[in-house]
């Protein structure tokens, strides 16, 4: 299982990966913009989560997890939309990202954090 502190580290690494991906993979314009925005949203979610690496701590860790589950599912749809719009790179990137976010969700213990109330 992934604990809340490791989950936070993975969240910040995900933001960095999202922000580097358009350049690393030479993403088309719409996919790149979507990726930058997703990184910003993920950063905001992480900063506002009530866990060790959160800063503002207003979103319960369990809610954070549910948001990530919804995002993983939505990214599956986004993969096909962006893939149809801009090609296979966009489709495969977002399918892979959806799988990784879903895997982290499934492996994380959202019941405990050291900052629980």
C-alpha positions as CSV (number, residue, x, y, z in Angstrom):
1,X,0.0,0.0,0.0
2,X,1.0,3.6,-0.6
3,X,0.8,5.8,2.5
4,X,-0.3,9.4,2.4
5,X,3.3,10.8,2.5
6,X,4.4,8.7,-0.4
7,X,1.2,9.6,-2.2
8,X,2.0,13.3,-1.8
9,X,5.5,12.8,-3.2
10,X,4.0,11.0,-6.2
11,X,1.6,13.8,-6.6
12,X,4.3,16.4,-6.8
13,X,6.3,14.2,-9.2
14,X,3.2,13.9,-11.3
15,X,2.9,17.7,-11.6
16,X,6.5,17.9,-12.7
17,X,6.0,15.1,-15.2
18,X,2.9,16.8,-16.6
19,X,4.7,20.1,-17.0
20,X,7.7,18.5,-18.7
21,X,5.7,16.2,-21.0
22,X,4.7,18.6,-23.7
23,X,8.4,19.4,-24.4
24,X,9.7,15.8,-23.8
25,X,7.2,14.2,-26.1
26,X,6.7,17.0,-28.6
27,X,2.9,17.2,-27.9
28,X,0.6,18.9,-30.3
29,X,-0.8,22.2,-29.2
30,X,-4.2,21.3,-27.7
31,X,-2.8,18.2,-25.9
32,X,0.1,20.3,-24.6
33,X,-2.3,23.0,-23.2
34,X,-4.5,20.3,-21.7
35,X,-1.5,18.8,-20.0
36,X,-0.2,22.1,-18.6
37,X,-3.7,22.8,-17.2
38,X,-4.0,19.3,-15.7
39,X,-0.7,19.8,-14.0
40,X,-1.9,23.1,-12.5
41,X,-5.1,21.5,-11.3
42,X,-3.2,18.6,-9.8
43,X,-0.8,20.9,-8.0
44,X,-3.8,22.9,-6.6
45,X,-5.4,19.7,-5.4
46,X,-2.2,18.5,-3.8
47,X,-1.5,21.8,-2.1
48,X,-5.0,21.9,-0.6
49,X,-5.1,18.3,0.6
50,X,-5.1,17.6,4.4
51,X,-2.0,15.3,4.4
52,X,1.7,15.6,5.2
53,X,2.7,17.4,2.0
54,X,-0.4,19.6,1.8
55,X,0.0,23.3,2.5
56,X,-3.6,24.7,2.9
57,X,-5.1,21.4,4.1
58,X,-8.8,21.9,3.4
59,X,-9.6,18.9,1.3
60,X,-9.8,15.6,3.2
61,X,-7.4,12.9,1.9
62,X,-10.3,10.6,1.1
63,X,-11.9,13.3,-1.1
64,X,-8.5,13.8,-2.8
65,X,-8.6,10.1,-3.6
66,X,-12.1,10.2,-5.0
67,X,-11.2,13.2,-7.2
68,X,-8.2,11.3,-8.5
69,X,-10.5,8.3,-9.3
70,X,-12.8,10.6,-11.3
71,X,-9.9,12.2,-13.0
72,X,-8.5,8.8,-14.0
73,X,-11.8,7.8,-15.6
74,X,-12.2,11.2,-17.3
75,X,-8.7,10.9,-18.7
76,X,-9.7,7.7,-20.5
77,X,-12.3,9.7,-22.3
78,X,-9.9,12.6,-22.9
79,X,-7.5,10.1,-24.4
80,X,-9.9,9.3,-27.2
81,X,-11.0,12.9,-27.7
82,X,-7.5,14.2,-28.0
83,X,-6.4,11.1,-29.9
84,X,-9.1,11.8,-32.5
85,X,-8.2,15.4,-32.6
86,X,-4.4,15.2,-32.6
87,X,-3.3,11.6,-33.1
88,X,-2.0,8.5,-31.4
89,X,0.6,10.2,-29.2
90,X,-2.2,12.1,-27.4
91,X,-4.3,9.0,-27.1
92,X,-1.6,6.7,-25.8
93,X,-0.2,9.4,-23.4
94,X,-3.6,10.0,-21.8
95,X,-4.5,6.3,-21.7
96,X,-1.2,5.5,-19.9
97,X,-1.7,8.4,-17.5
98,X,-5.2,7.2,-16.7
99,X,-3.9,3.7,-15.9
100,X,-1.1,5.1,-13.7
101,X,-3.4,7.4,-11.8
102,X,-5.9,4.6,-11.3
103,X,-3.2,2.2,-10.1
104,X,-2.0,4.8,-7.6
105,X,-5.6,5.3,-6.4
106,X,-6.0,1.5,-6.0
107,X,-2.8,1.1,-4.1
108,X,-3.2,4.1,-1.7
109,X,-4.5,3.8,1.8
110,X,-6.8,6.8,2.0
111,X,-8.0,5.9,5.5
112,X,-5.0,7.1,7.4
113,X,-2.8,10.2,7.4
114,X,-0.5,11.4,10.2
115,X,-2.4,14.8,10.1
116,X,-5.9,13.2,10.6
117,X,-8.3,15.1,12.8
